[in-house]
Amino acid sequence: MPMAQLKAGRFVAPGPSTPSPSDTAAVPTELPALQSGTTMPGTAMPGPSMRSPAYGFPYLPFSGEIIDRLVHAWQGRFTLSISPSAVTLAFADWAMHLGNAPGKQAVLADKAVRKLVRLMVYAGAAAIERDTPPCIEPLPGDRRFAHPDWRQFPYSLYAQSFLLAQQWLHNATTGVPGLSQANARIVPFVARQLLDVAAPSNNPFTNPETLRTVVTTGGMNFAFGMANWMEDALRLMTGQQAKGFDAFQVGRDVAVTPGSVVFRNELIELIQYAPSTASVHAEPVLIVPAWIMKYYILDLSPENSLIRYLVGRGFTVFAISWRNPGPEMRDCGLDEYRRLGVMAALDAIGAICGTEDGPPPPVHACGYCLGGTLLTIAAAAMARDGDRRLKSITLLAAQTDFTEAGELMLFINESQVAYLEDIMWESGYLDTTQMSGAFQMLRSNDLIWSQMVQQYLRGRRPEVTDLMAWNADGTRLPYRMHSEYMHQLLLGNDLSEGRYKVEGRPVALSDIRAPIFAVGTRRDHVAPWRSVYKINLQSDTTITFLLTDGGHNAGIVAGPDRSDRQYRMSERGPDDRYVDPDLWLESTPAATGSWWRPWADWLDRQSDAEPVAARAIGSTKRGLGPLCPAPGQYVLER
């Protein structure tokens, strides 16, 4: 690659000295590719030339549109960014169809009577015999009533009443004939959230665990809980991290694998990690994290660091650290993330790892979550254009088809997307609190109510882990990029269906010829493993699919010594017949241990070239010397 290309606006040349995190002058703040002042097709999104520097949102002629946007932005602060119109329309659709379904009504009335009789029979038996078996069991994963105290009367009656009501409400909000598919997802979800508010586990007078705590602490648990609430409220108002999360400081306790930032542009810092072996594979590894998260989820504590593990296995590892965007980056779109992110990183890696007498080695690229989606877009465009710099592609809990994109699709429709765009329009980005609220609602029992009961009713602080601390360290999403993501990927499914365009021409996943290693996690609410599995339908290359225990984050962060984990893995060649996910799950044997080991073994097999001497960090000769120690500056931005 000509060196002139490295200095033509795609790269920011390293300065003579190492910048400090407070040296904002050393950090570029403008995206040169975004200075055209254009408007994204289909949206009212003026470019930088129309932006108000004082308020961070575009100038628009005074009209009803401005009023609507400001009202929606204000509403979003109280609705967790969920559109009230979308919810109202969903329940109106449900009510009208249920009202016109006398057969369904008769079934619900019959179920209500039967459940009431079951509850009465149980109540009579439980009042006499303490060991009466329950008439209904909680759903898998519902741990609210797991404590033995919930088996004692009358608390058992409270729990059984709630579970029967929950079951009946599910029957009432599902299976209604004629209800649209989108609304059929929204109604039971919202109904369950509303019912959970009244769960007996949330009431100090009906929760036996809380009452036991009152006895053992002499009521001081409420004083401790009030102190916890006041402390959390103060930290929230002042923008501080929650209590205990400061025990994991970036660069001190997490993200401590030795390395340096070797390249920085307006959107990313590229980190190269110091080798720990005398020789390394010739092919380097590039990690592309999701822009919705800080990259160090793959470099947590040393025993949980996937990056450290790869370095120890003899790989030269590079990782992208995304910038935390502010209002000035409102017009940064998906293609900027591809071009200034993945492609710029590949250019820099080629310059660092290349030799004087030959081409640079191909790269093992690994994308996590939305980073994997972005990587497949880049890989498809590269395959279309004959760019063969990718040796292999690894997708960690990453989707390429969004027709079954998990519970996040509950509120992804035209009404919700328009509402989110109005919320982002005011600030120029989607805030971390807005995103975290939506994710918490998906698992409100574990992430909201159980935490409130523990901290505010029982006065106990949970033990903070490195993964919890990382989860609280969120990032913002630029207006344009997130809008394009919702319209083109979530709503339109353009990537899967061959309509997604890169540089004016559509890309196709079937063009990719580099071998793919795809990882799904069993309990993933964000990227369900069956959705991840669809890569088998979209690509004609050799695909290794691995399914591991855990959820979207905990399933991926599984240290090499985790003997309590299981995984299933198989390989499908280009000429092999398709196996549906259910049959695959049934026919693929399980193995014990972390999925990291078989993946690293797979990377070993994909590395054809002979090992080379461990590489120095960066290339001063090519203008890509170390800028500052890892974890860099962008990861520290809040």
N, C-alpha and C positions, 0 to 999 in steps of 0.2 A: 504494500500500500504506500503510495507516495507520501512523503512527509508533509507536502503542502496541504494534503487533505486533513492533516491533524490540526492545522492552524486556520482553517477556512470557516470558522464559526461553529463547527461541530464540536470542537474541543476548546477548553479554556487552558491555555498554557500554564504550567506551574510557575509560581513566583519564586524568587530567590530565597525567601525565608519561609519558615513554617508559620501559618496563620494560627491564631488562637481562636477559641470559640466566640470570644467577644469581638473579634476583628471583623465586623460586618462588611467593611469595605472590600475584604478579600473574597466575599461571596457574591457572585453575580445575582442580580435581582430581576433582570429583564430577560425575556425569551426572544431572541432576535427573530425567530421564525413567526412570531405572533404580532409583529408590528404593522401588519397590513391594514388593520382596522376593518376587517371583513366581518360578515355576519354568518353564523352557522345556519345552513339551510334548515328551514322548518321551525326555527326558534327565534325569539326576539332577543338576540344576544349581541349587542354592539361590541365592536373591538375596542382596543385600548384608546383610540382617538376620541371615543365618546365617554370615557370613564371619568367619574368625578373623583379627583384625588382626595377630596375632603371626606367623603363618605364611602368610597370603595364600590359604589354601584353606578350603572350607566345613567347618563342624562337621557331622559325621554321627555317628549312634549307632555305637558300636563293632560292627563286623560284618566278615564276610569281604569285603565290597565295598571297605572301606578298605584292607585288606591287598592285595587284587588291584590296586587303583589304584596303591598305593605301589610294589609290585613292578614293574608295567608301566612306571611313570615311571622307576624305576631302570634297568630294562632298556633303555629308549629311549636312554639316554646312550651305550650301546655298540652299538646296532643302527641308528643313523642314523634313529631313529623308525620303522623298518620292523618290522611285526609278525612275529615268528618263526612264529606259528601260521599266518599267511597263506602264508608261503613253504613251510612244511612241508606244508600241505594241498595246495598247488599241485604240489609234486614227488611227493606220494603219488598224486594224481590222474593225473599224467603216467606214473608208473611202472606203475600198475595198468592203464592203457589200453595202454601200450606192451607190457606183458607179455602182453596178450590180443590182440595184433596180430601174428601170425606173418608175415604178408606184409610189414609195415613192418620187422620185424626182418631178414627176408631181404634187403630192399632196402638196409638199413644195413650188413649184412655185406658185400654186394656192393660198396657204395661204399667201405667201408674197405679191401678188397683192391685195388680199382682205384686208390685214392689212394696206397696203399703202393707199388704198382708204379710209379706216376708219379713218386713221390719217389725211388725207387731208380734209375730211368732218369735222372732229373735229376741225382742225386748223382754217378753215373758220368760223365755228360757234363760236369758242372761241374768235376769234379776234373781233367779233361783240358783243357777249353777255358774260359777265364775269361769269355768273352762269351756263354756259353750263355743263351738266353732263358729266363725263369722259366716254371715250369709252372702258376703261379697268380698273379694280381695282387691286391693289397690292395683292399678295398672303397673306393668313393669317399669321400674325406674322411679316410681313414686314412693319416696322414703318418709313422707310426712307422718305416717302412722306405724312406723316400724318398731318403735320402742315398746317393750312389754307392758308399760303402763296403759297403753291404748287398748289392751285386752280386758281391762277391768271396767266394771259397770260403775258409773254411767258413761264413762268416756268412750267405751266401745260403742255405745248407742249413738253418740255424737258422730263418731267416725263412720259407722255403718250408714247412718242417715245421709251424711254428705256424699258417700260413695254411690249410694243408690240414686240420689238426686243427680249426681254427675253423669251416671250412666243413662238416666232417662233424658237428661238435657242433650246428651250426644245423640240419642235416638231421635229426638225432636228436631235437631238442627242438621241432620244428615239424611240422605235418602229421600229428599223431597222431590217428587217428579217435576221436571220442567225447569228447575233452578239452574242458572248458568254456572258453568264450571268455576269461573273466578269467584262468584259469590258463594258457591258451595264450599269454598275453602275459607272464606272470610268469616262467615256466620258462626260455625262451630268454634273457631279459634277465639273470636271476641267473646262469645258466650262463656267459654271456659275461663277466660281471663276474669270476667265479671263474677262468675261463681267462686273462683279461687279467693276473691276478696273475703268471702263469708266462710272460708274453711275454718273448722274448729281449731285447727293448729295455729291460726293467727290470733286467736282470742285468748288472753291470759287466764280467763275464768273457765275455759273449756279445754285447755291444754294441760294434761297432767304433768308433762315434763316441766312446764313453766311453774306450775303450782309446787312441784317438788323443790324447784330451785328457790322459790319464795320461802319455803320452810327451812331449807338448809342455810340460806343466807340471811334469814331474818328480815326479808323484804328489801335488803340492800341491792338486790339485782336490779330493781327499778331505778335506784339512784345511779348505779353504774351505767344502766342503759340510757338514762337521761344525759349523763355526762358524755357518753359515746355519741348520742344524737347531736348534742350541742357542738362537740368537736368536729363532727362530720359536716354539719351545717356551716360552721365557720370556715373550714377548709374549702368547701364548695364555693362559698361566696368570695373567698380570696384567691381561688384558682390553685390551691395547693393539692398535692397528692393526698389520697386517703391515708389514714393512720396505718403505719407498718410497712407501706410500700417503699418508703425511703431507705429501707434496709437493703434494697437491691439497687445500687447505683450503677448506671451505665458506665462501663469502663473501669469500674472497681470490683463489682461483684458479678455482673453479667457483661457479656460482650468483651471478654478479656483475652480472647485468643490473639497472640501477637501478630501484628500486621501494620500496614500503612495505607493511607489514601494515596493512590498513584495517579488519579485523574478526577477532575471535578468540572462539571459544567453547570448550567442553570438549573438542572433538574436532578442530577445524581452525583453521588460520590462513589467511585469505584475503589474498593478495598482489596488489596492483595495481601494474603497471609503468609507469614514467614514459614519456610519449610522446617519440618522436624525430622526429616530423614535425609540420608546422604544422597540418594537418588530419587527421582520422581518420574511419574509417567510423563511422556512427552506431551500428551493432550491435557490441557488445563481444564478446570471445571469453573463454569460461571453460574452463580446462583442469582435468580431473579425473584425476589420476594414480591408479595402483593403490595401495591401502593397504599392499601388501606391499613397497613401494619408497619411497625418498625422491624427492620431486617433481623434484629438480634434474637427473634424467636428461634432462629437456627444457630444462635451462638449464646445460649443462656449460661447457666453455671457450667463449669468445665465438664462435669459428668453428664450434662444434658446437651452438650454442644455438638450438633451435627457437623459444623464447620471444623471444629477441632478434630473430630473423628476422621473426616476425610483427609485432613492434613497428615494425621498419623498413619493413614493408609497409603501415603506416598503420592498425593495429588497436589498440584499447584492450584490453589483455590482463590477465586475472585468472587466478590459479592457486591451487588448493587445496594446502596443505601439511598432511598428516595428522599427528596427534600420534602419538608412539611409545608405545603403551600399556604400562602396567605392571599389577601384580596388582589395583589398584583399579578397573580397567576390565574385569574378567573378564566382566561381565554386559552388555557393550555388544554389541548384535546388528546384523544387517544393516540393519534398519530405522533404527537410530540413525545408521548411516553414510549412509543416504539422507537422513534428515530433518535431522540436524545437519551433514551434509556438503553434498550437492548442493543441497538445497532452501534451506538457510540461506544458501549462497553466492549463489543466484539472488535471494533476497530482498535481500541486501546490495547486489548489483550493480544491482538495480532502483532502490534508494534512492539510490545514488551517481550513476547515469547518467540517472535520470529528471529531468524538468523540472517546473516549477511548474504549467504549463498543459497538460500532456498525460501520457499513460501512458509508462512507461519503454520503451526500445527492446527488441525481442527479442534473444536471445543466441545466438551460435554456440557450441555446447557441443562439447567435444572430450574423449573418454575414452580412456585408454591402458590396455590389458591389463584387469585386473579393474576398473579405474576405468571402462572402457567398458561392462563388464557392468552395473555399478552405475548408470551413466548411462542405459542402455536401460531398466532397471527404473524409474527415476525418470521417464523420458520416456513410457513406457507408462502409468504412473499419471497423469501430467499429461494425456495425451491422453484417457484415460478420463474424467477429471474436467473436461475443457474448458479446461485451463490451456494457453494458447498462447504462453508466454514463450520457447519455443525456435524460433529461426529456422532452424537446421540442426543436424545431429548428425554428428560425425566419430568413427569408431571405429578406433583404432590397435591392431592385433593383439589385438582383443577378441572373445571368443566369446559367443554367445547360445544356442548349442546345445552340449551337453557329451557327446554320444554318441561323438564322435571327438576328444576333448580332448587329444590328444597323449600323449607318453610319461609324463606325470605320472599318467595314468589307470592305469598299470601296477599300482599298489598301492592304488587306490581301490576298496575293496570293504567289506562290512560288518565283516569282521574287522579290516582296517586302520584304518577310521574309529573303531571302538571303542577300538583301541589308542592312536590319537592323542588321543582325548578323555581317556583316563586320564593320558597324559603331560601334557596341558594342564591337567588338573584340579589337579595339585599346585601349579603356579606361577600359574595363571590366564591363561596366554598360551602361544603357540607361539613358541619362541625363534628368533633369527636363525640360530644355528648348526645347529639342527635342519632348518631350511628349506634353508640353503645346502648341507648335506650331501646332501639329496635331489636338488637341482639338479645338483650336481657328478657324482653317479652317472650321470645321464643322458648325460653326455659325459665319462666317466672317463678316456678316452685323452688328451683335451686338457686337462682341468681338474684331474686328480689325478696320473696316472702320468707324463705328459710333464713336468709341473711338478716332480715329485719327482726325476726323472732330471736335469733341468737344474740344479736348485738344490742337490741333496744329493749327486749323483754327479759332476756336472761343476763344481759350485761356482760356477755363474753365476746371478745374479739377473736376472729378466726386466725389461725396460723397462716401467715402470708408466705406463698411460695414464689419462686422465680417466675413461673408461668403466670401467676396472678398479677405480679408486679408489671410484667410485660403487657398484659392485657389492659392494664389501666393507663398505659403510655401510648395513647392513640395518635392517629394522624388525620389531617383534614383531606378533603377531596375537592379539586377544582371544579367550578361550576360546569365548564364546557365538557371536560373529560367525563364527569359523572353523568351528565345529560346524554352524551353520546353512548356511554356504556348502557344506560337504561333503555334508550330508544333502539339502538342497533343490535345489542346482544340480548338483553332480557326480554324486551317486547318483540323485536323483529326476528331474533334468532338468525341474524344475517350470516354469521360466521359458519354455522352448521349447514346452512342452505345455500352457500356459495354466492351470497350477495354482498359480503363485506369487501370494501374496496381499500386497497393500499396504493397510493400514488395514482389514483384514477382508474385502476383496473381491479376486478374482483380476484380474490384468492380462494384456493380450494385446499382443504386439509388432505385430500387424496393425493396431492402433489408431493407431500412429504415422503422422503425415502430413508431418512435417517431412522435407525431403530428407536422405538419408544418404550420407556418404562413408566407405567402409570400406577399410582398408588391411591387406593381408596381406603376410607376408614368406616368401620361398621356403624358407629353411632353419630354420623356426621349430619347435623341439621342444616349446614350451609351448602355443602356440596355432597349430596347423597351418593353413596358409592355406585348405585345403579346408574346414576347420571354420569359419573366419571367413567364408568365402564363403556359408555357409548362411543368412546374413541375407537373401539373395535369395529364399529359400523362406518366410521368416517375416514379411516386411513388404511392404505393398502400395504404399509410396511410391516416389518416384524414388530409385534407388540407383546411385551411382557406385562401382565397385569398382576398386581399384588394387593390383597385385601388384608388389612391389619385391624387389631382391636382399637378401641378408643374413639374419640370424637375428632372434630376438625383440627384442633390444636394438639390435645394430649395424645392423639393417635400418631401424629407425626413426630412429636418430641418424645421419643422412646429410646433412651440410652442403650448402648450396645450390650449392657449387662442385665437388661430387663428379662429375667427368666419367667416372669408372670404374664408375658404377652404371647399371643399366637398370631400367625399369619398364614395365608394361602397364596400360592403363586403358580402361575402357568405361563407358557409362551405360545403365541399363535403366529404361524408363518403367513406370508402373503397369500399362499395357495390353500391354507387351511379353511375349513368351513366355520361359519359363525356359530358360537354356542351362547344361548341366552343366559342372562345373569343368574337366574334361579337354578338352572341346570349346572352352570359353572360352579356355584356355591355348593351344590350337593355332591358334585363329582370330584372336586379339588380337595385333596387331603390337607389337613392343618399341620403346621410345624410350630415348634415352640421357640420363642426368643424374639429379639428385636428384628424389625425389617431392615435396619441399617446394614446388617452384615450381608444378607443376600443381594442388596442393592450395590454395595461396594464391590462384591464379587462380580456382579454383572458389569460394572464399570471397568473392572480389571480385564474382563473378557473382550470388551469393546475397544480397549486400548491396544491397537495393533503395533504401534511403533515401539522401538527399543527404549527402555528408560534412559533418562539423561541426568546429568549432574543437577543437584538442587539449584533452582534459579534464585538469583538475587531479587530483591524487591524493586520493581520499577526498572526503568531504563533511562538513566540521565542522558545518555548519548542521543536518545530519540525524544528528549524533552518531556519525559514522563517519569521523572524522579519522584521520590516520596514527598508528599505535601505536608502531612501531619500523621501522627500515630492513629491507629484504629482505636476507637470506633469512628473517628472523624467528627465533623461539625454538624452535618445535617441531622444525624440521629438525636442530637441534643436539643433541636428546635422544638418548642412547645407552642 
